């Protein structure tokens, strides 16, 4: 019974990590589209954040999104065992 509980906890943790990772990547894509549209309209983009808590959380989420993207990239690349 302990092994089923461990599998269930690992599965829930995996779902949480994938949900957070995919939402981070999705929000990064959305924010990039907003920035690029501002650059196309004005010719430049100026973003200023005064709140250090928000700035640090944005940096942490960006780092997590980069790490998650790298993890998924490596996972998909090495999951394909075919020789080209």
C-alpha positions, 0 to 999 in steps of 0.5 A: 500500500505504501508504494501506491501512495508513493506513486500517487504523490509522485504523479500529483507532484508531476502534474503540478510541476507540468501545470506550472511549467506549461503555464509559465511558458504560455505566459512568457509567450503572451508577454513577448507578443505584448512587448513585440506589439508595443515595439511595432507600434512605438518603436521601443519598449520601456518596462519599469517595475518598482516593486521588488517582490514582483520583480524577484518573482518574475525573475524566479518564474522566468528561471523556472520556465527556462529550466522547464523548457530545457527539461522538456526539450532534453526529454523529447530529444532523447525519447526519440530512439530512431537513427536518421 
